[in-house]
Amino acid sequence: MRIHIVTLFPEMFDGPFKASIIGRAIDKGLVDISLRQLRDFTHDRHRTVDDEPYGGGPGMVMMAPPLFEAVEAIEREDATGGRPHVILMSPQGKTLTQARAFDLSKKESLTLVCGHYEGVDERFIENAVDEEISIGDYVLTGGELPAMVLVDAVVRLLPGVLGDAGSVDRDTFGPGNEGLLQGPVYTRPAEYRGHTVPPVLLSGDHARVTEWRRKVALERTRERRPDLLMDWPG
């Protein structure tokens, strides 16, 4: 998979993309991530990317020309030979879910555009963006952190990225967990400061363990996220 990120602050991505699972995925060639400085697609000496909104109002608006030129340059240069799926990171977009991350992990190429200021010229959104995605009902200073979250959520789903492919299936919201929250997990020692591991997990009875995990996952979901059970088939 190839992921292109259009941003005013490419330096923000250095740490997150060089460490942990994402860094290893890049080193193994499972994903290629390129950062594009939006100001490189301007044509004035001040490298201007924003201007005052028509009709008045607070803040500044990201201009359409450099955004169009950035995504068009990426499309021309993309090694997959197709048009990358263009996503604008925006608080006005649909909320990122595990199901959407699965869908995006099947794409050959993504272009993520990091919004800033008061917003983005609507002409760019209407004519060059395939979808807007939000990571929650709050506003951040820019789209860089949401882009990092989306990349992390998608890349960990790519084949070969995680050491145990079954981890994805058993995730919270995962298909093997029936879309529920994951239940509690434990490891050694079996007893610590008087707190013990549930005996069923030490029984060696895999059928009982599976039944217990489903039960506690359902209980936890009902307690913490009852909204997930509204359309739950179980």
N, C-alpha and C positions, 0 to 999 in steps of 0.2 A: 504494500500500500504506500501511496505517496500522499503527504499532507503538506499543503502550502499555507502559510499564515501571513496575512497582510496586516502589518502593525506599525505604529509609530514608535514602539519601544521594543525592538528585537532583543535587546540585552536582558529583558526580564525573563526570557525563556532559557537562558544559559544553565542555571542551576537545575531546574526541574527536569530538563530534557537530557542532562548529562548523568543523572543519578538513578539508582534503583532500577526498576523493571523497564521503564521507558528507555533509559540509557543503554541497557543490555539489548533491548529489542533493536535499537538503532545500530549498535555494534554488530549484531548478528545479521543485519540486512533485512530484517522482517518489516521494517518501516523506514521510509525516507522522509525526513521533515526539513522543509526549506522555509526560511524566514525572509519576507520581503518588506523592506522599508518603504512605506507609502510615499515618503517625500522624494524617493527616487523617480517617481512618476509625475513630478511637477515640472513646470517649464519657466518659472520666474526665479529671480535671484534670491528671493526669500524662502523659496521652497514651500509655498503656502498651500495648506490642505484644508483650511476652514474659512468661513466668512459669516457675516451677520445674516440672520434669517430674514427672508422676505416677509413683510407684514409686521415686522417688529417682534419684540419679545426678548427674554433673557438668553444669555449664552450664545454659543457659536454653533454652526452646522458644518459637518464634514462635506466638502465639495464633491460633486459627482465626477468631474473629469479625471482626477488622479485615481479614483476608485475603479472607474471603468477601465482605464489604461492598465492598472495593476492586474485585474482579473483576466483581461484579454492577453496580456503578456504571458501570464501563467498558462493559459490555455494553449498558446502557441508553443510554449517550451515544454509542456508536460510530457514526460517520457512514455506514459501509458497510451498515448495516441488518441485519447478521447477527451471530452470536455469534463473537467473536474466538477464535482457537485459543490456549488457555492453556498456557504452558510454565513449569515451575518449573526454574530453574537450580540444579542439585544435583549433587554428586559421585557420587550414587547413580544418576544417569540414564544413558541410553545415550549413548555418545560421539558428539559432533557430527562428521559427515563431510561431504564435498563433496556427496555424493548427497542427504543429508538437507537440506543448505542449498538445493539445487535445489528439492526438494519444498516447503520452507517459503516459497521465493520466489514460489510460485504462490498462496499464501494471500492473501486480501484484507486480513486483519487478524490481528495477533498481540498477545497480552498476555504479557509476560515478567515473572515474579515472581522477585525477587532474595532468595534465602534468606539467613539469618544464624543466629548462635548455634549451639546444638547441633543444630538442625534445625527442621522445621515440623510442626505438629500434623497427624497422619496423616489426620484427618477432612477437612481441606482438600484434601489430595492426592487422596484417594479420590473425593471428590465434586465437585471444581471444576477439577482439573488434567487436561489431555489427555495430557501427556507430560512426563517429566523428562529434561533434557539436561545432560550434562557436557561440559567441554572437555578433560578429561584425567584421568588417575588420580592426582590430588593434591587437597589441600583448601586452599581460599583463605579469607580472612577473611569473604567475603560473595559474593553472586551478581552484584555489579555488573560486575566485570571480565569474567566469562563472558558476561553479557548484551551487553556492548560487542562482544566477539568474535563472538557470534552475529549481532548486527545488521550488523557489517561484512561477514561472510561472506554474508549473505542479500542485503543492499542492493546490493552490487556485481554481483549476478546479475540485477537488475531491468533491463528494457529501457530503454536510453537513459542508463544511469548511467555506463558506461565509454565512452570515446571510440571504441574499436574493439571492436565486439561479438565479433569473432573471438578476442579475448584470453581470454574465458571458455572457449571451445571448446578452446583450446590450453593451458589451465592444467594444472598438476600435478593429477592425478585427473580432469581434464576429459574429456568424451566424445571430442573430437578427438585426445586423447592416450591413448586406450584405457584410461583409468584408471591410467596409469603416472605415475611422477615425470617432471617435465619435464627434458629434457637440458640441457647447458650452452648458454649464449647469449653472443654477442659483439657488439661494435660498434666503431666507429672509435677509434683507428687500427688498421690491419691488423697492424702490428708495433709492439711497445712493449717496450723493454728486452730485446730478443732473444726475446720471446715472441710467437708468431705465431698468427693465426686459422687454424683448419683450412682447407686449400685448397678443400675441397668447397663451403664456404660462399661462396667467391669465384668459383665456376665459372659461375654463372648457369644451371646445369642443375637445374631445379626438381625433377625426378624423383629425381635423385641426392641432393639436399638432403633431400627427404622421407624417402628410404630411410635416410640417415645419421642424421637426427633420431630416427627410430624405433629404430634400432639402439642409439644411445647412451642413449636413454631406457630401453630394456630393460636395458642393462648397469647403469645407475645404480640402477634399481629393484632389480635382482638383488643389487647390492652393499649398498644402504642399507635397503631395505624388502622383503626376500624374502617377507614375509607377504602382500604385495599380489599375488603371483604364484600363490598357492595355488589360487585359483579363476579365474585369468586365462584367457580363452578363446583367447588368441593362442598 
